[in-house]
């Protein structure tokens, strides 16, 4: 039976690492399923290494799929063994999942109704009846609600209190007051354990008692003594609740009751958390937006470079060495290099006609490898002869483009062949002067015309040639090639420093304004100033924001410590009574902690959602802010609760603390 995707499984078995990669399972999970008998890989002869087959991989993928459906291992074993078809198992699991869905929907509905309740009192009996009806068909939810109802009723009945007739300073006086109360109620009484927190039997139930001294408003010299008793053995009921579940439900009930009882403090805690998380989300969102801006700045800026002479007066008509060209073309950090080379010439047909007037006019010819070599040139500026375009032009060995004015002045036409007597410039003394050197004549085919632009940097050459054609002319004349102008783009502005180092290694220098003029292309000018200023400004903002981040979290932790300390400062007696009646320090502290954290939890979540709705953070950022806030806040709250419980119970109950 084929359940999964195809994969490589040749004659050679697979090892554990390969199976991990194919299935996406961890080694521990694979071993676990082996121990459960769901998988039995072969063993290599002579050692204990597992040798997995293609069928083993298919089986693991099937197990993974069924476990993702939350199917029990027993049912998966039945599917693998063939005792149950995968269709039958899927049908059963679907019914189970739909049952859980109905139970959860019923619980959600009740929570929504409770949320809309006004005032402090809630019709518990009405809600319990409603939930019992809703959960009639939902076994898990019904059982939970039955148990919870039982625990709630037990909590309501398990505690009672009364006032003593006089002072209770000794264990004998304590026992006398308990016996008096039992006698008044007509119940049997038997002392089990005497002391500050006596245990006794009244009727059929065992109780623990504690005395609390309360201030008497009418007579401060004669304080009242309140005796609080709590039953220790819950009444028997059909279907006894396991102790762990009873303890959890009791905790939930106590926390819920206390939150309602101290609802003003709970609301205050919720609002403070909401505001804190909202502000924190906007703060972290600002950090995130600054980081994104830094990451996106290289895409928004295009840094270009140009070769100039040392004094910064010329960026064309230069002599740029072959070594510089090799270094720039070989760098992965530099792209879109626009290179051009200048020549001079005279059309042979015009020489004889103009000799009487003092000689023919020079024609400027420029070899180019990109349109960017001619400032502002676009494809729309060129009119090609049929079948020609820029790519074919660059590959041609004799094509040329001529300017519109040159066409008008010379009377030539597209498609015509022109013969030129060529010359090139060469360096004079130290590159400060120029001389002209004759080259062999060349014939060029006019492949199109281009549009001139007034005031174009570098002028409008009469003739444009493919750069490779100009380089071949240099080779045919056995002379060293020099580029006349060169510009480029920095591939990644974030590697600008590396680009500068490479340019320096290539012999490039910074422009020194006021230095002697020359025609040597040895300096480079980068358009990086705006990018650098923007990056420095954004980075300063990021560093400033991030530098305050530890203090922000410290403030959150301090709030987590201070807020519960203030909210619980008048509840030490309540906590002391719980402890005196047998509630463990850990359990009692956990209840107070949960009572404080739940409103903060809800408020923080509401603040994170509010910030996400306002666009300060995305969904992932919302969860991150909320989770981070709660983690830091809970640390502070845990420290406060630890300190909160470190007092003398007897002193608090006697009002001596």
TIMAR-416280 format. One record per residue (C-alpha): residue in one letter; residue number from 1; x, y negated, z negated. Coordinates in steps of 0.25 Angstrom, whole numbers, plus 5000, padded with zeros to 4 digits. Layout:
a, NUM, X, Y, Z
...
This chain:
x, 1, 5000, 5000, 5000
x, 2, 5006, 4987, 5004
x, 3, 5002, 4975, 4995
x, 4, 5013, 4964, 4997
x, 5, 5022, 4957, 5007
x, 6, 5032, 4964, 5015
x, 7, 5047, 4963, 5012
x, 8, 5060, 4969, 5015
x, 9, 5061, 4984, 5010
x, 10, 5071, 4991, 5018
x, 11, 5077, 5005, 5014
x, 12, 5086, 4999, 5003
x, 13, 5079, 4997, 4990
x, 14, 5077, 4983, 4983
x, 15, 5084, 4979, 4970
x, 16, 5077, 4972, 4959
x, 17, 5082, 4958, 4963
x, 18, 5076, 4960, 4977
x, 19, 5063, 4965, 4972
x, 20, 5063, 4952, 4963
x, 21, 5064, 4944, 4975
x, 22, 5054, 4951, 4984
x, 23, 5043, 4952, 4973
x, 24, 5046, 4939, 4965
x, 25, 5046, 4947, 4952
x, 26, 5056, 4946, 4941
x, 27, 5065, 4958, 4937
x, 28, 5058, 4959, 4924
x, 29, 5044, 4960, 4930
x, 30, 5049, 4971, 4940
x, 31, 5054, 4979, 4928
x, 32, 5041, 4977, 4920
x, 33, 5033, 4983, 4931
x, 34, 5043, 4994, 4932
x, 35, 5041, 4997, 4917
x, 36, 5026, 4997, 4919
x, 37, 5027, 5008, 4930
x, 38, 5022, 4999, 4941
x, 39, 5036, 5000, 4949
x, 40, 5046, 5011, 4950
x, 41, 5058, 5007, 4958
x, 42, 5068, 5017, 4962
x, 43, 5082, 5018, 4956
x, 44, 5095, 5019, 4963
x, 45, 5103, 5031, 4962
x, 46, 5114, 5030, 4952
x, 47, 5109, 5017, 4945
x, 48, 5097, 5011, 4939
x, 49, 5095, 5000, 4950
x, 50, 5080, 4999, 4955
x, 51, 5078, 5001, 4969
x, 52, 5065, 4995, 4973
x, 53, 5057, 4999, 4986
x, 54, 5048, 4991, 4995
x, 55, 5036, 4998, 4988
x, 56, 5042, 4993, 4974
x, 57, 5042, 4979, 4980
x, 58, 5028, 4980, 4985
x, 59, 5023, 4985, 4972
x, 60, 5029, 4974, 4964
x, 61, 5023, 4964, 4973
x, 62, 5009, 4971, 4971
x, 63, 5012, 4970, 4956
x, 64, 5015, 4956, 4956
x, 65, 5003, 4952, 4964
x, 66, 4993, 4960, 4955
x, 67, 5000, 4954, 4942
x, 68, 4998, 4940, 4948
x, 69, 4983, 4944, 4949
x, 70, 4984, 4947, 4933
x, 71, 4981, 4961, 4936
x, 72, 4985, 4970, 4924
x, 73, 4997, 4980, 4926
x, 74, 4988, 4992, 4924
x, 75, 4979, 4988, 4935
x, 76, 4992, 4985, 4944
x, 77, 4997, 4999, 4940
x, 78, 4984, 5005, 4945
x, 79, 4985, 4998, 4958
x, 80, 5000, 5002, 4960
x, 81, 4997, 5016, 4957
x, 82, 4985, 5016, 4967
x, 83, 4974, 5020, 4956
x, 84, 4968, 5006, 4959
x, 85, 4968, 4999, 4972
x, 86, 4973, 4985, 4973
x, 87, 4959, 4980, 4977
x, 88, 4952, 4986, 4965
x, 89, 4962, 4980, 4956
x, 90, 4961, 4967, 4962
x, 91, 4946, 4968, 4961
x, 92, 4947, 4971, 4946
x, 93, 4957, 4960, 4943
x, 94, 4948, 4950, 4951
x, 95, 4937, 4953, 4941
x, 96, 4946, 4951, 4929
x, 97, 4951, 4938, 4934
x, 98, 4937, 4933, 4937
x, 99, 4932, 4937, 4923
x, 100, 4944, 4929, 4917
x, 101, 4940, 4917, 4926
x, 102, 4926, 4917, 4921
x, 103, 4931, 4918, 4907
x, 104, 4940, 4906, 4909
x, 105, 4930, 4898, 4916
x, 106, 4920, 4900, 4904
x, 107, 4931, 4895, 4895
x, 108, 4934, 4883, 4904
x, 109, 4919, 4880, 4904
x, 110, 4918, 4880, 4889
x, 111, 4931, 4871, 4887
x, 112, 4925, 4861, 4897
x, 113, 4912, 4860, 4888
x, 114, 4920, 4859, 4875
x, 115, 4928, 4848, 4882
x, 116, 4916, 4840, 4884
x, 117, 4910, 4841, 4870
x, 118, 4908, 4828, 4863
x, 119, 4911, 4826, 4848
x, 120, 4919, 4835, 4838
x, 121, 4909, 4846, 4836
x, 122, 4907, 4857, 4846
x, 123, 4896, 4867, 4847
x, 124, 4904, 4879, 4845
x, 125, 4893, 4889, 4844
x, 126, 4887, 4884, 4857
x, 127, 4900, 4885, 4864
x, 128, 4903, 4899, 4858
x, 129, 4889, 4904, 4863
x, 130, 4892, 4897, 4877
x, 131, 4905, 4904, 4878
x, 132, 4900, 4917, 4874
x, 133, 4889, 4917, 4885
x, 134, 4900, 4912, 4895
x, 135, 4909, 4923, 4891
x, 136, 4899, 4934, 4891
x, 137, 4905, 4940, 4903
x, 138, 4919, 4936, 4900
x, 139, 4925, 4946, 4890
x, 140, 4938, 4939, 4887
x, 141, 4932, 4925, 4885
x, 142, 4920, 4931, 4877
x, 143, 4930, 4938, 4868
x, 144, 4938, 4926, 4866
x, 145, 4926, 4918, 4862
x, 146, 4920, 4928, 4853
x, 147, 4933, 4929, 4845
x, 148, 4935, 4913, 4845
x, 149, 4921, 4912, 4840
x, 150, 4924, 4922, 4829
x, 151, 4936, 4914, 4825
x, 152, 4929, 4901, 4825
x, 153, 4918, 4906, 4816
x, 154, 4929, 4912, 4807
x, 155, 4936, 4899, 4806
x, 156, 4923, 4892, 4803
x, 157, 4920, 4901, 4791
x, 158, 4934, 4905, 4786
x, 159, 4937, 4892, 4778
x, 160, 4929, 4884, 4767
x, 161, 4933, 4874, 4756
x, 162, 4928, 4868, 4743
x, 163, 4933, 4858, 4733
x, 164, 4938, 4862, 4719
x, 165, 4931, 4857, 4707
x, 166, 4945, 4852, 4701
x, 167, 4960, 4852, 4703
x, 168, 4966, 4865, 4709
x, 169, 4980, 4865, 4703
x, 170, 4983, 4880, 4700
x, 171, 4979, 4894, 4707
x, 172, 4970, 4897, 4695
x, 173, 4962, 4884, 4698
x, 174, 4962, 4887, 4713
x, 175, 4956, 4901, 4710
x, 176, 4946, 4895, 4701
x, 177, 4941, 4886, 4712
x, 178, 4940, 4897, 4722
x, 179, 4932, 4906, 4712
x, 180, 4923, 4894, 4709
x, 181, 4920, 4892, 4724
x, 182, 4918, 4907, 4726
x, 183, 4908, 4908, 4715
x, 184, 4900, 4896, 4720
x, 185, 4899, 4903, 4734
x, 186, 4895, 4916, 4727
x, 187, 4907, 4924, 4732
x, 188, 4916, 4934, 4726
x, 189, 4930, 4929, 4724
x, 190, 4944, 4936, 4722
x, 191, 4957, 4930, 4721
x, 192, 4968, 4937, 4730
x, 193, 4980, 4927, 4729
x, 194, 4981, 4916, 4720
x, 195, 4990, 4903, 4722
x, 196, 4990, 4890, 4730
x, 197, 4983, 4896, 4742
x, 198, 4975, 4908, 4735
x, 199, 4968, 4919, 4743
x, 200, 4955, 4925, 4738
x, 201, 4943, 4933, 4742
x, 202, 4930, 4927, 4742
x, 203, 4918, 4936, 4747
x, 204, 4925, 4945, 4757
x, 205, 4935, 4935, 4763
x, 206, 4949, 4931, 4759
x, 207, 4952, 4917, 4758
x, 208, 4964, 4908, 4756
x, 209, 4962, 4894, 4749
x, 210, 4970, 4881, 4748
x, 211, 4967, 4869, 4740
x, 212, 4968, 4855, 4746
x, 213, 4969, 4842, 4737
x, 214, 4961, 4831, 4743
x, 215, 4961, 4817, 4739
x, 216, 4948, 4813, 4731
x, 217, 4943, 4799, 4737
x, 218, 4935, 4796, 4725
x, 219, 4946, 4800, 4714
x, 220, 4960, 4801, 4719
x, 221, 4965, 4806, 4706
x, 222, 4956, 4818, 4707
x, 223, 4959, 4825, 4721
x, 224, 4949, 4835, 4726
x, 225, 4954, 4849, 4729
x, 226, 4949, 4856, 4741
x, 227, 4950, 4871, 4742
x, 228, 4950, 4877, 4756
x, 229, 4948, 4892, 4759
x, 230, 4951, 4900, 4771
x, 231, 4946, 4914, 4774
x, 232, 4957, 4924, 4778
x, 233, 4950, 4936, 4783
x, 234, 4940, 4933, 4795
x, 235, 4927, 4940, 4795
x, 236, 4926, 4953, 4802
x, 237, 4920, 4952, 4816
x, 238, 4917, 4962, 4827
x, 239, 4929, 4962, 4836
x, 240, 4940, 4958, 4827
x, 241, 4949, 4947, 4833
x, 242, 4964, 4950, 4834
x, 243, 4971, 4941, 4824
x, 244, 4980, 4935, 4834
x, 245, 4968, 4930, 4842
x, 246, 4960, 4926, 4830
x, 247, 4972, 4917, 4826
x, 248, 4973, 4911, 4840
x, 249, 4958, 4908, 4840
x, 250, 4959, 4902, 4826
x, 251, 4970, 4893, 4830
x, 252, 4962, 4888, 4843
x, 253, 4950, 4886, 4834
x, 254, 4958, 4878, 4823
x, 255, 4965, 4870, 4834
x, 256, 4952, 4866, 4841
x, 257, 4945, 4863, 4828
x, 258, 4956, 4854, 4824
x, 259, 4957, 4847, 4837
x, 260, 4942, 4843, 4837
x, 261, 4943, 4839, 4822
x, 262, 4955, 4830, 4825
x, 263, 4950, 4826, 4839
x, 264, 4955, 4812, 4837
x, 265, 4969, 4816, 4835
x, 266, 4968, 4826, 4846
x, 267, 4963, 4816, 4856
x, 268, 4974, 4806, 4852
x, 269, 4984, 4817, 4854
x, 270, 4978, 4820, 4868
x, 271, 4978, 4806, 4872
x, 272, 4992, 4804, 4868
x, 273, 4997, 4816, 4875
x, 274, 4989, 4812, 4888
x, 275, 4995, 4798, 4888
x, 276, 5009, 4803, 4885
x, 277, 5009, 4814, 4896
x, 278, 5003, 4804, 4906
x, 279, 5015, 4794, 4903
x, 280, 5025, 4805, 4903
x, 281, 5019, 4810, 4917
x, 282, 5020, 4797, 4923
x, 283, 5035, 4795, 4917
x, 284, 5039, 4809, 4922
x, 285, 5032, 4806, 4935
x, 286, 5040, 4793, 4937
x, 287, 5052, 4802, 4935
x, 288, 5047, 4812, 4945
x, 289, 5044, 4801, 4955
x, 290, 5058, 4795, 4953
x, 291, 5064, 4808, 4956
x, 292, 5056, 4810, 4968
x, 293, 5059, 4796, 4973
x, 294, 5074, 4800, 4972
x, 295, 5072, 4813, 4979
x, 296, 5064, 4806, 4990
x, 297, 5073, 4794, 4992
x, 298, 5083, 4801, 5001
x, 299, 5071, 4804, 5010
x, 300, 5066, 4790, 5011
x, 301, 5080, 4784, 5014
x, 302, 5088, 4786, 5026
x, 303, 5103, 4782, 5024
x, 304, 5111, 4780, 5036
x, 305, 5125, 4777, 5039
x, 306, 5133, 4769, 5050
x, 307, 5148, 4769, 5053
x, 308, 5153, 4754, 5053
x, 309, 5166, 4748, 5054
x, 310, 5174, 4744, 5041
x, 311, 5169, 4730, 5041
x, 312, 5154, 4733, 5043
x, 313, 5153, 4725, 5056
x, 314, 5151, 4736, 5067
x, 315, 5143, 4749, 5067
x, 316, 5145, 4752, 5082
x, 317, 5156, 4751, 5092
x, 318, 5165, 4758, 5082
x, 319, 5175, 4769, 5082
x, 320, 5170, 4780, 5073
x, 321, 5180, 4792, 5072
x, 322, 5177, 4806, 5076
x, 323, 5181, 4811, 5061
x, 324, 5170, 4802, 5056
x, 325, 5160, 4808, 5066
x, 326, 5164, 4822, 5062
x, 327, 5162, 4820, 5047
x, 328, 5149, 4813, 5049
x, 329, 5143, 4824, 5058
x, 330, 5149, 4835, 5049
x, 331, 5142, 4829, 5037
x, 332, 5128, 4836, 5032
x, 333, 5125, 4823, 5025
x, 334, 5124, 4814, 5037
x, 335, 5114, 4816, 5048
x, 336, 5109, 4809, 5061
x, 337, 5122, 4803, 5065
x, 338, 5120, 4793, 5076
x, 339, 5133, 4792, 5084
x, 340, 5137, 4783, 5096
x, 341, 5149, 4780, 5104
x, 342, 5151, 4767, 5113
x, 343, 5156, 4767, 5127
x, 344, 5158, 4756, 5138
x, 345, 5156, 4757, 5153
x, 346, 5153, 4751, 5166
x, 347, 5144, 4756, 5177
x, 348, 5153, 4759, 5189
x, 349, 5142, 4754, 5199
x, 350, 5142, 4740, 5191
x, 351, 5158, 4739, 5191
x, 352, 5160, 4734, 5206
x, 353, 5147, 4725, 5205
x, 354, 5152, 4717, 5193
x, 355, 5167, 4717, 5195
x, 356, 5166, 4703, 5202
x, 357, 5159, 4698, 5189
x, 358, 5170, 4702, 5180
x, 359, 5167, 4717, 5178
x, 360, 5156, 4726, 5174
x, 361, 5148, 4724, 5161
x, 362, 5151, 4735, 5151
x, 363, 5140, 4745, 5148
x, 364, 5139, 4750, 5134
x, 365, 5137, 4765, 5132
x, 366, 5134, 4772, 5119
x, 367, 5134, 4787, 5116
x, 368, 5123, 4790, 5106
x, 369, 5119, 4803, 5099
x, 370, 5106, 4798, 5092
x, 371, 5096, 4787, 5095
x, 372, 5100, 4781, 5082
x, 373, 5113, 4776, 5088
x, 374, 5105, 4765, 5095
x, 375, 5098, 4757, 5085
x, 376, 5083, 4758, 5085
x, 377, 5082, 4768, 5097
x, 378, 5070, 4777, 5098
x, 379, 5066, 4788, 5108
x, 380, 5056, 4778, 5114
x, 381, 5067, 4768, 5118
x, 382, 5072, 4778, 5128
x, 383, 5067, 4781, 5142
x, 384, 5072, 4794, 5147
x, 385, 5073, 4799, 5161
x, 386, 5064, 4812, 5163
x, 387, 5069, 4824, 5155
x, 388, 5079, 4816, 5146
x, 389, 5077, 4814, 5131
x, 390, 5087, 4810, 5120
x, 391, 5091, 4825, 5117
x, 392, 5094, 4827, 5131
x, 393, 5101, 4814, 5132
x, 394, 5111, 4818, 5121
x, 395, 5114, 4831, 5128
x, 396, 5117, 4825, 5141
x, 397, 5131, 4823, 5147
x, 398, 5128, 4811, 5156
x, 399, 5115, 4804, 5151
x, 400, 5114, 4790, 5147
x, 401, 5103, 4780, 5142
x, 402, 5104, 4766, 5147
x, 403, 5098, 4753, 5141
x, 404, 5086, 4746, 5148
x, 405, 5094, 4734, 5150
x, 406, 5105, 4741, 5156
x, 407, 5095, 4747, 5166
x, 408, 5090, 4734, 5169
x, 409, 5104, 4727, 5171
x, 410, 5111, 4739, 5179
x, 411, 5099, 4744, 5187
x, 412, 5101, 4758, 5184
x, 413, 5090, 4768, 5182
x, 414, 5087, 4780, 5174
x, 415, 5092, 4793, 5180
x, 416, 5104, 4786, 5186
x, 417, 5119, 4790, 5184
x, 418, 5128, 4779, 5180
x, 419, 5143, 4779, 5180
x, 420, 5151, 4772, 5170
x, 421, 5165, 4768, 5168
x, 422, 5167, 4770, 5153
x, 423, 5175, 4764, 5142
x, 424, 5176, 4766, 5127
x, 425, 5181, 4757, 5116
x, 426, 5193, 4761, 5108
x, 427, 5200, 4755, 5096
x, 428, 5210, 4745, 5096
x, 429, 5219, 4740, 5085
x, 430, 5214, 4748, 5072
x, 431, 5200, 4748, 5078
x, 432, 5199, 4733, 5077
x, 433, 5199, 4731, 5092
x, 434, 5193, 4738, 5104
x, 435, 5199, 4743, 5117
x, 436, 5192, 4749, 5129
x, 437, 5196, 4762, 5135
x, 438, 5191, 4768, 5148
x, 439, 5184, 4781, 5150
x, 440, 5181, 4789, 5162
x, 441, 5168, 4785, 5169
x, 442, 5155, 4793, 5166
x, 443, 5142, 4795, 5173
x, 444, 5129, 4794, 5165
x, 445, 5115, 4798, 5169
x, 446, 5104, 4787, 5165
x, 447, 5094, 4796, 5157
x, 448, 5086, 4784, 5151
x, 449, 5085, 4770, 5146
x, 450, 5084, 4765, 5132
x, 451, 5077, 4753, 5126
x, 452, 5086, 4742, 5121
x, 453, 5083, 4735, 5107
x, 454, 5087, 4720, 5105
x, 455, 5097, 4718, 5094
x, 456, 5100, 4733, 5093
x, 457, 5112, 4736, 5083
x, 458, 5124, 4740, 5092
x, 459, 5117, 4734, 5105
x, 460, 5110, 4742, 5116
x, 461, 5120, 4750, 5124
x, 462, 5118, 4751, 5139
x, 463, 5120, 4766, 5139
x, 464, 5118, 4777, 5129
x, 465, 5125, 4790, 5131
x, 466, 5124, 4803, 5123
x, 467, 5135, 4803, 5112
x, 468, 5140, 4817, 5117
x, 469, 5142, 4811, 5131
x, 470, 5151, 4800, 5125
x, 471, 5159, 4810, 5117
x, 472, 5161, 4818, 5130
x, 473, 5166, 4805, 5137
x, 474, 5176, 4803, 5126
x, 475, 5181, 4818, 5127
x, 476, 5182, 4816, 5143
x, 477, 5191, 4804, 5141
x, 478, 5199, 4811, 5130
x, 479, 5197, 4800, 5119
x, 480, 5193, 4801, 5105
x, 481, 5178, 4798, 5102
x, 482, 5174, 4788, 5093
x, 483, 5159, 4785, 5089
x, 484, 5155, 4770, 5090
x, 485, 5143, 4770, 5080
x, 486, 5138, 4781, 5070
x, 487, 5126, 4781, 5060
x, 488, 5120, 4792, 5052
x, 489, 5110, 4796, 5041
x, 490, 5113, 4802, 5027
x, 491, 5106, 4815, 5028
x, 492, 5103, 4815, 5013
x, 493, 5104, 4802, 5005
x, 494, 5106, 4809, 4992
x, 495, 5119, 4814, 4997
x, 496, 5124, 4800, 5000
x, 497, 5136, 4800, 4992
x, 498, 5141, 4813, 4999
x, 499, 5138, 4806, 5012
x, 500, 5147, 4794, 5008
x, 501, 5158, 4804, 5003
x, 502, 5158, 4810, 5017
x, 503, 5158, 4797, 5024
x, 504, 5170, 4793, 5016
x, 505, 5177, 4806, 5019
x, 506, 5175, 4804, 5034
x, 507, 5182, 4791, 5032
x, 508, 5171, 4781, 5031
x, 509, 5172, 4769, 5023
x, 510, 5163, 4758, 5017
x, 511, 5161, 4745, 5025
x, 512, 5170, 4734, 5020
x, 513, 5164, 4721, 5025
x, 514, 5175, 4711, 5029
x, 515, 5185, 4721, 5033
x, 516, 5192, 4720, 5047
x, 517, 5183, 4723, 5059
x, 518, 5185, 4736, 5066
x, 519, 5179, 4746, 5076
x, 520, 5182, 4758, 5067
x, 521, 5169, 4765, 5062
x, 522, 5174, 4768, 5048
x, 523, 5164, 4763, 5038
x, 524, 5150, 4768, 5035
x, 525, 5137, 4760, 5031
x, 526, 5126, 4768, 5024
x, 527, 5112, 4763, 5022
x, 528, 5111, 4769, 5008
x, 529, 5110, 4757, 4999
x, 530, 5095, 4757, 4998
x, 531, 5095, 4772, 4995
x, 532, 5105, 4771, 4985
x, 533, 5098, 4759, 4977
x, 534, 5085, 4767, 4978
x, 535, 5091, 4780, 4973
x, 536, 5098, 4773, 4962
x, 537, 5086, 4765, 4958
x, 538, 5077, 4778, 4958
x, 539, 5088, 4786, 4950
x, 540, 5089, 4775, 4940
x, 541, 5074, 4776, 4938
x, 542, 5075, 4791, 4937
x, 543, 5086, 4791, 4927
x, 544, 5079, 4781, 4918
x, 545, 5066, 4788, 4918
x, 546, 5073, 4802, 4915
x, 547, 5082, 4796, 4904
x, 548, 5069, 4792, 4896
x, 549, 5063, 4806, 4899
x, 550, 5069, 4813, 4886
x, 551, 5064, 4801, 4878
x, 552, 5050, 4803, 4884
x, 553, 5050, 4818, 4880
x, 554, 5056, 4814, 4866
x, 555, 5044, 4804, 4864
x, 556, 5034, 4815, 4869
x, 557, 5041, 4825, 4858
x, 558, 5040, 4814, 4848
x, 559, 5025, 4812, 4851
x, 560, 5023, 4827, 4850
x, 561, 5029, 4825, 4836
x, 562, 5023, 4812, 4831
x, 563, 5009, 4814, 4836
x, 564, 5006, 4827, 4829
x, 565, 5013, 4822, 4817
x, 566, 5003, 4810, 4816
x, 567, 4991, 4818, 4820
x, 568, 4994, 4829, 4810
x, 569, 4999, 4821, 4798
x, 570, 4986, 4821, 4791
x, 571, 4983, 4836, 4793
x, 572, 4994, 4842, 4784
x, 573, 4983, 4846, 4774
x, 574, 4975, 4853, 4785
x, 575, 4988, 4861, 4789
x, 576, 4992, 4864, 4774
x, 577, 4978, 4870, 4772
x, 578, 4980, 4879, 4784
x, 579, 4993, 4883, 4779
x, 580, 4988, 4885, 4765
x, 581, 4977, 4894, 4770
x, 582, 4987, 4903, 4777
x, 583, 4989, 4898, 4791
x, 584, 5003, 4900, 4795
x, 585, 5012, 4888, 4797
x, 586, 5015, 4892, 4812
x, 587, 5000, 4894, 4815
x, 588, 4995, 4882, 4808
x, 589, 5006, 4873, 4814
x, 590, 5002, 4879, 4828
x, 591, 4988, 4875, 4826
x, 592, 4991, 4861, 4823
x, 593, 5001, 4861, 4834
x, 594, 4991, 4866, 4844
x, 595, 4980, 4856, 4839
x, 596, 4990, 4845, 4842
x, 597, 4995, 4850, 4855
x, 598, 4982, 4854, 4862
x, 599, 4977, 4839, 4863
x, 600, 4991, 4835, 4868
x, 601, 4991, 4847, 4878
x, 602, 4978, 4842, 4884
x, 603, 4982, 4827, 4883
x, 604, 4995, 4830, 4890
x, 605, 4988, 4838, 4901
x, 606, 4978, 4827, 4903
x, 607, 4990, 4817, 4904
x, 608, 4997, 4825, 4914
x, 609, 4985, 4827, 4923
x, 610, 4982, 4812, 4922
x, 611, 4997, 4809, 4926
x, 612, 4996, 4819, 4938
x, 613, 4982, 4813, 4942
x, 614, 4989, 4799, 4942
x, 615, 5000, 4805, 4951
x, 616, 5011, 4803, 4941
x, 617, 5015, 4818, 4942
x, 618, 5011, 4830, 4951
x, 619, 5004, 4843, 4945
x, 620, 5018, 4849, 4942
x, 621, 5023, 4836, 4935
x, 622, 5010, 4836, 4927
x, 623, 5012, 4850, 4922
x, 624, 5027, 4846, 4919
x, 625, 5023, 4833, 4912
x, 626, 5012, 4840, 4904
x, 627, 5021, 4852, 4900
x, 628, 5033, 4844, 4897
x, 629, 5025, 4834, 4888
x, 630, 5018, 4846, 4880
x, 631, 5032, 4853, 4878
x, 632, 5039, 4841, 4872
x, 633, 5026, 4836, 4865
x, 634, 5025, 4850, 4859
x, 635, 5039, 4850, 4854
x, 636, 5036, 4837, 4846
x, 637, 5023, 4843, 4841
x, 638, 5029, 4856, 4836
x, 639, 5040, 4848, 4829
x, 640, 5028, 4839, 4822
x, 641, 5021, 4852, 4818
x, 642, 5033, 4858, 4813
x, 643, 5035, 4846, 4804
x, 644, 5020, 4845, 4801
x, 645, 5019, 4859, 4794
x, 646, 5031, 4856, 4785
x, 647, 5025, 4852, 4772
x, 648, 5020, 4857, 4759
x, 649, 5006, 4863, 4760
x, 650, 5004, 4863, 4745
x, 651, 5008, 4848, 4744
x, 652, 4999, 4844, 4756
x, 653, 4987, 4852, 4750
x, 654, 4989, 4845, 4737
x, 655, 4991, 4831, 4743
x, 656, 5005, 4830, 4738
x, 657, 5011, 4828, 4751
